[in-house]
Amino acid sequence: MTTTSEPHVTTGRSGPGTEHARARVPAAGLTAGALLAVVIATWLTLPGAVPGLPMPGTVVEYGLPVVRLVLDLAATATIGLSLLPKLLGFDDPDRTEPVAARARHWAVLFSLVWCAAALVSAVLSAAEVTPGAFPDVAAYVDGIGAGQGMIVSASCALASAAVGMLAVRFGEKVPAELRVLVAGFGLLPLPVTGHASNWYWHDLSMVSMELHVIGACAWVGGLVALAVLLPRHRDLLARTLPRFSRLATYALVVVGLSGLFNGLVELLLTPAESFPASLVTTGYGRLVVAKAVFTAVIALLGGNIRWRLLPAVTRQAPAAFAAWAALELTVMGLAYGVAVALTKTPVA
């Protein structure tokens, strides 16, 4: 890890099991935080039963947000791993290729997970709109934009896996930009699967949601890739972290502003509750507040990495980058879980 006293650690022969276990900590923090947040938020915001009206079962109520969370995390990982070779650069392939090769393999795996999660999400969504009956997935996809969005996203994820397998075979002859572009197309349908499809300010809100999703995936996915694959390669981290830090700064601004805009517009356009009281009187409003708080904490943690750790990292001096990145990713996971719950929570 970055706390070792050697200036260049690329093999970790003294304790590969320990090193690999530590490398998994950031991803585990992101996943655990997201899962905890989405389950709690779903439980707190489930609508009450209406007499005489069939309700979705527990498997659908909890399974749908969890599967959607898996989809979002897999898509985020795919984007981040596809970006990593670009962040590493191509001027020293002897040193960067081993890491880039691992990133290409993992990107294919997460693309396939993304595709499977999107298809399962379509099935569970069809079950949600027809409680008590066998889900008619074909009718759901044909008649509802959210279902079509999931199928398009699954198709793009499958295409991303196909392009990624070509990259595994031929290396960086398959440009990183192409892999990012194909995966990015799979993100575009995702906003129509949430509240954005019902907003009155449709065009503006859709643009805002697209920016929010793309910015979040690049930011979180890039940090996951760096935190998992680079801490043992201090020289590569010194080269890559400054580039990622600039990207993360832009992403923070885009994600923060677009997320605030999306949440507030949803509340403002809901006549059942007055604003700003709806921020605390509705489940949706409370989730918006929670997500804003998490984003502020993430900004502080990111600022610590940028202003306190980055100078040491660029000097290839000992720095607790992996530990701080794991903490930041855990909070990001909480924000992801809340974001998924927001897409399934009634505004009023």
C-alpha positions in Angstrom: 0.0 0.0 0.0 1.1 3.6 -0.1 2.3 3.4 3.5 5.3 1.2 2.6 8.7 2.7 2.9 9.8 1.6 -0.6 9.5 4.2 -3.3 8.3 1.8 -6.0 6.1 -1.2 -5.1 4.8 -3.1 -8.0 4.8 -6.7 -7.0 3.9 -7.0 -3.3 5.7 -10.3 -3.1 6.2 -10.1 0.7 2.4 -10.4 1.4 0.2 -10.7 -1.7 -2.8 -12.0 0.3 -2.7 -9.0 2.6 -2.1 -6.6 -0.3 -5.0 -7.9 -2.3 -7.3 -7.9 0.8 -6.4 -4.3 1.4 -7.0 -3.4 -2.3 -10.6 -4.7 -2.0 -11.4 -2.5 1.0 -12.4 0.6 -1.0 -14.8 -1.4 -3.3 -16.2 -3.2 -0.2 -16.9 0.1 1.5 -18.7 1.5 -1.5 -20.8 -1.6 -1.9 -21.6 -2.0 1.8 -22.5 1.7 2.3 -24.7 1.6 -0.8 -26.5 -1.6 0.2 -27.1 -0.4 3.8 -28.5 3.0 2.6 -30.8 1.6 -0.1 -32.3 -1.0 2.3 -32.9 1.5 5.1 -34.2 4.2 2.8 -36.5 1.8 1.0 -37.9 0.5 4.4 -38.4 4.1 5.6 -40.2 5.2 2.5 -42.4 2.2 1.5 -46.0 3.4 0.9 -48.6 2.0 3.2 -51.0 -0.6 2.1 -54.3 0.6 0.6 -57.4 -1.5 1.4 -58.6 -3.5 -1.6 -55.5 -2.6 -3.7 -52.9 -5.3 -4.4 -49.4 -4.4 -3.4 -46.1 -5.8 -4.7 -44.5 -8.5 -2.5 -41.5 -8.0 -0.3 -39.2 -9.5 -3.0 -40.2 -6.8 -5.5 -40.3 -4.0 -2.9 -36.7 -4.6 -1.7 -35.4 -6.6 -4.7 -36.0 -3.9 -7.2 -34.0 -1.1 -5.5 -31.2 -3.6 -4.6 -31.0 -4.8 -8.3 -31.1 -1.2 -9.5 -28.2 -0.5 -7.1 -26.2 -3.4 -8.5 -26.9 -2.0 -12.0 -25.7 1.5 -11.0 -22.6 0.2 -9.2 -21.7 -2.1 -12.1 -22.1 0.7 -14.7 -20.0 3.0 -12.5 -17.2 0.4 -12.3 -17.3 -0.1 -16.0 -17.0 3.6 -16.7 -14.2 4.0 -14.2 -12.2 1.0 -15.4 -12.6 2.1 -19.0 -11.3 5.5 -18.1 -8.3 4.3 -16.2 -6.0 3.6 -19.2 -6.6 7.1 -20.4 -5.7 8.5 -17.0 -2.6 6.3 -16.9 -1.4 7.6 -20.2 0.4 5.7 -23.0 3.9 7.0 -22.8 5.3 4.2 -20.6 3.5 1.0 -21.7 5.9 -1.3 -19.9 4.8 0.0 -16.5 1.2 0.9 -17.3 0.2 -2.2 -19.3 -0.1 -4.7 -16.4 -2.5 -2.4 -14.6 -4.4 -1.5 -17.8 -4.8 -5.1 -18.7 -6.4 -5.9 -15.3 -8.7 -2.9 -15.8 -9.8 -4.2 -19.2 -10.6 -7.6 -17.8 -12.6 -6.2 -14.9 -14.5 -3.8 -17.2 -15.8 -6.7 -19.2 -16.9 -8.5 -16.1 -18.8 -5.5 -14.8 -20.4 -4.8 -18.2 -21.9 -8.3 -18.0 -23.1 -7.7 -14.5 -24.6 -4.4 -15.6 -26.4 -6.2 -18.5 -27.8 -8.9 -16.2 -29.0 -6.4 -13.6 -30.8 -4.3 -16.2 -32.7 -7.3 -17.4 -33.6 -8.5 -13.9 -34.7 -4.9 -13.1 -37.0 -4.9 -16.1 -38.6 -8.2 -14.9 -39.1 -6.8 -11.3 -40.4 -3.5 -12.6 -43.0 -5.4 -14.7 -44.0 -7.3 -11.5 -44.3 -4.1 -9.6 -46.9 -2.6 -12.0 -48.9 -5.9 -12.1 -48.9 -7.0 -8.4 -50.5 -10.4 -7.8 -50.1 -11.5 -11.5 -47.4 -13.0 -13.5 -45.3 -10.1 -14.9 -45.8 -9.5 -18.6 -42.3 -8.2 -19.4 -43.0 -7.8 -23.1 -46.1 -5.6 -22.5 -44.2 -3.6 -19.8 -41.3 -2.9 -22.2 -43.6 -2.1 -25.1 -45.8 0.3 -23.2 -43.6 2.0 -20.6 -40.5 4.1 -21.2 -38.8 2.9 -18.1 -38.8 -0.7 -19.4 -37.5 0.4 -22.8 -34.8 2.4 -21.1 -33.7 -0.8 -19.2 -33.5 -2.8 -22.4 -31.5 -0.2 -24.2 -29.2 0.1 -21.2 -28.8 -3.7 -21.1 -28.0 -3.7 -24.9 -25.4 -1.0 -24.5 -23.9 -2.9 -21.6 -23.6 -6.0 -23.7 -22.0 -4.0 -26.5 -19.6 -2.6 -23.9 -18.6 -6.1 -22.9 -18.1 -7.0 -26.6 -15.9 -4.0 -27.2 -14.1 -4.7 -23.9 -13.3 -8.3 -25.0 -11.7 -6.9 -28.1 -9.7 -4.7 -25.9 -8.7 -7.7 -23.8 -7.5 -9.4 -27.0 -5.8 -6.5 -28.7 -5.0 -4.1 -25.8 -5.0 -0.4 -26.3 -5.3 -0.8 -30.1 -9.0 -0.6 -29.1 -9.0 3.0 -27.9 -10.1 3.8 -24.4 -12.2 6.6 -25.7 -14.3 4.1 -27.7 -14.8 1.9 -24.6 -15.9 4.9 -22.6 -18.2 6.1 -25.3 -20.0 2.8 -25.7 -20.4 2.4 -22.0 -21.5 6.0 -21.7 -24.4 5.4 -24.2 -25.7 2.8 -21.7 -26.0 5.5 -19.1 -28.2 7.7 -21.2 -31.5 5.7 -20.8 -31.2 5.4 -17.0 -32.8 8.8 -16.1 -36.1 7.8 -17.9 -36.4 4.9 -15.3 -36.9 7.3 -12.4 -38.8 10.5 -11.7 -37.2 12.5 -14.5 -39.6 11.0 -17.1 -42.5 12.6 -15.3 -41.2 16.1 -14.9 -43.0 19.1 -16.5 -39.6 20.7 -17.4 -38.9 17.6 -19.3 -36.0 18.7 -21.6 -34.1 20.7 -19.0 -34.5 18.1 -16.3 -33.4 15.3 -18.7 -30.3 17.1 -19.6 -29.6 17.7 -15.9 -30.2 14.1 -15.1 -27.9 12.9 -17.9 -25.1 15.2 -16.6 -25.7 13.9 -13.1 -25.5 10.3 -14.0 -22.5 10.6 -16.2 -20.6 12.9 -13.8 -21.3 10.5 -10.9 -20.1 7.5 -12.8 -16.9 9.1 -14.0 -16.1 10.5 -10.5 -17.0 7.4 -8.4 -15.8 4.9 -11.0 -12.5 6.6 -11.5 -11.8 6.7 -7.8 -12.7 3.0 -7.4 -10.3 2.1 -10.2 -7.5 4.2 -8.6 -8.1 3.0 -5.1 -8.2 -0.7 -6.0 -5.6 -1.0 -8.7 -2.9 1.7 -8.0 -2.0 2.0 -4.3 0.8 -0.6 -4.7 2.2 1.3 -7.7 3.3 4.5 -6.2 4.9 5.8 -9.3 1.7 5.2 -11.4 -0.5 6.8 -8.7 1.8 9.9 -8.7 1.2 10.2 -12.4 -2.5 9.4 -12.4 -4.0 11.0 -9.3 -3.4 14.7 -10.4 -5.2 14.0 -13.7 -8.1 12.3 -11.9 -8.2 15.1 -9.3 -9.0 17.6 -12.0 -11.7 15.4 -13.4 -13.2 14.8 -10.0 -13.3 18.6 -9.3 -15.4 19.2 -12.5 -17.5 16.1 -11.7 -18.2 17.4 -8.1 -19.5 20.7 -9.4 -21.7 19.0 -12.1 -23.0 16.3 -9.8 -23.7 18.6 -6.9 -25.5 21.3 -8.9 -27.5 18.9 -11.0 -28.5 16.8 -8.1 -29.7 19.8 -6.1 -31.6 21.1 -9.2 -33.3 17.7 -9.8 -34.4 17.2 -6.2 -35.7 20.8 -5.7 -37.6 20.9 -9.0 -39.3 17.6 -8.2 -40.4 19.1 -4.8 -41.4 22.4 -6.3 -43.6 20.9 -9.0 -45.5 18.8 -6.5 -48.6 20.6 -5.3 -49.5 18.2 -2.5 -46.8 19.7 -0.2 -45.5 23.2 0.1 -41.8 24.0 -0.3 -39.5 24.2 1.6 -41.6 22.4 4.3 -41.6 19.4 2.0 -37.9 18.9 2.6 -38.7 17.6 6.1 -42.4 16.6 5.8 -42.0 14.1 2.9 -39.9 11.0 2.6 -38.6 12.2 -0.7 -37.6 15.6 0.8 -35.7 13.9 3.6 -33.8 11.8 1.1 -32.9 14.9 -0.9 -31.5 16.4 2.3 -29.6 13.3 3.2 -28.1 13.1 -0.3 -27.0 16.7 -0.1 -25.3 16.1 3.3 -23.5 13.1 1.9 -22.3 15.1 -1.1 -21.0 17.8 1.2 -19.1 15.2 3.2 -17.7 13.7 0.0 -16.5 17.1 -1.1 -14.6 17.6 2.2 -13.0 14.2 1.9 -12.1 14.8 -1.7 -10.6 18.2 -0.7 -8.5 16.4 1.9 -7.1 14.1 -0.8 -6.5 16.9 -3.2 -4.9 19.5 -0.9 -3.3 17.3 1.8 -2.4 14.0 0.2 -1.8 14.8 -3.5 1.5 16.7 -2.9 2.9 13.7 -1.0 1.5 11.3 -3.6 3.2 13.2 -6.5 6.5 13.1 -4.6 6.0 9.3 -4.2 6.2 9.8 -0.4 4.2 7.7 2.0 0.6 8.8 2.1 -2.6 7.2 3.3 -4.4 7.5 0.0 -6.1 4.1 0.1 -7.5 4.7 3.5 -8.9 8.1 2.7 -10.2 6.8 -0.6 -11.9 3.9 1.1 -13.6 6.4 3.5 -14.7 8.6 0.7 -16.1 5.7 -1.3 -18.0 4.5 1.7 -19.8 7.8 1.9 -20.3 7.7 -1.9 -21.9 4.3 -1.4 -24.4 5.8 1.1 -25.2 8.6 -1.4 -25.7 6.0 -4.1 -28.1 4.0 -2.0 -30.1 7.2 -1.2 -30.1 8.1 -4.9 -31.5 4.7 -5.9 -34.2 5.0 -3.2 -35.1 8.4 -4.5 -36.0 6.9 -7.9 -38.6 4.7 -6.2 -39.9 7.1 -3.6 -43.2 9.0 -4.2 -42.6 12.7 -3.9 -45.8 13.5 -1.9 
